[in-house]
């Protein structure tokens, strides 16, 4: 069971890396597609899935964007924007 949990977290980290690499490469459409997938997982997933999306994926992407001084308003769909705002307060 512990390996399954570790794998889920690693997959979320890898998914965040794919999204960040798309942004670095200037492939905003691919990054937006990844973020939309994350939002779908957040909206339709279990409580555990929502926590992983928030605490691993969203945190990683938001931290990256903050370091790069990018705004999230154009990238994040409404549900993830709200979740991001909750993390910031």
C-alpha positions as CSV (number, residue, x, y, z in Angstrom):
1,X,0.0,0.0,0.0
2,X,2.8,2.4,0.8
3,X,4.3,1.9,-2.6
4,X,1.0,2.8,-4.2
5,X,0.8,6.0,-2.3
6,X,4.4,6.8,-3.2
7,X,3.7,6.1,-6.9
8,X,0.7,8.4,-6.9
9,X,2.7,11.3,-5.4
10,X,5.5,10.6,-7.9
11,X,3.1,10.6,-10.8
12,X,1.7,14.0,-9.7
13,X,5.2,15.3,-9.5
14,X,6.0,14.0,-12.9
15,X,2.8,15.5,-14.3
16,X,3.8,18.9,-12.8
17,X,7.2,18.5,-14.5
18,X,5.6,17.9,-17.8
19,X,3.5,21.0,-17.4
20,X,6.5,23.1,-16.4
21,X,8.6,21.8,-19.3
22,X,5.8,22.8,-21.7
23,X,5.8,26.3,-20.2
24,X,9.6,26.6,-20.5
25,X,9.4,25.5,-24.1
26,X,6.8,28.1,-24.8
27,X,4.1,25.4,-25.5
28,X,1.3,27.2,-23.6
29,X,-1.4,25.1,-25.3
30,X,0.1,21.9,-24.0
31,X,0.5,23.4,-20.5
32,X,-3.1,24.5,-20.6
33,X,-4.2,21.0,-21.6
34,X,-2.2,19.5,-18.7
35,X,-3.8,22.0,-16.3
36,X,-7.3,21.2,-17.6
37,X,-6.6,17.5,-17.0
38,X,-5.5,18.3,-13.5
39,X,-8.7,20.3,-12.9
40,X,-10.8,17.4,-14.2
41,X,-9.1,15.1,-11.8
42,X,-9.6,17.6,-9.0
43,X,-13.3,18.0,-9.8
44,X,-14.2,14.4,-10.4
45,X,-11.6,12.7,-8.1
46,X,-11.8,11.4,-4.6
47,X,-10.8,13.4,-1.5
48,X,-7.3,11.8,-1.8
49,X,-7.0,12.8,-5.5
50,X,-8.1,16.4,-4.7
51,X,-5.5,16.6,-2.0
52,X,-2.7,15.3,-4.3
53,X,-3.7,17.7,-7.0
54,X,-3.7,20.6,-4.6
55,X,-0.7,19.7,-2.5
56,X,1.6,18.3,-5.1
57,X,0.6,19.4,-8.6
58,X,-0.9,22.8,-8.0
59,X,1.7,23.7,-5.4
60,X,4.5,22.8,-7.8
61,X,3.1,24.7,-10.8
62,X,2.1,27.8,-8.7
63,X,5.6,27.9,-7.1
64,X,7.2,27.7,-10.5
65,X,5.0,30.4,-11.9
66,X,5.8,32.7,-8.9
67,X,9.5,32.2,-9.3
68,X,9.2,33.1,-13.0
69,X,7.0,36.1,-12.1
70,X,4.1,34.7,-14.3
71,X,0.5,35.3,-13.6
72,X,-1.8,32.4,-13.1
73,X,-5.0,34.1,-14.3
74,X,-4.5,33.1,-18.0
75,X,-3.5,29.5,-17.3
76,X,-5.6,28.2,-14.5
77,X,-9.3,27.3,-15.0
78,X,-11.6,28.8,-12.4
79,X,-11.7,25.8,-10.0
80,X,-7.9,25.6,-9.7
81,X,-7.7,29.4,-9.4
82,X,-9.9,29.2,-6.4
83,X,-7.9,26.4,-4.9
84,X,-4.7,28.3,-5.5
85,X,-6.1,31.3,-3.7
86,X,-7.0,29.1,-0.7
87,X,-3.3,28.0,-0.5
88,X,-2.1,31.6,-0.6
89,X,-4.2,32.7,2.4
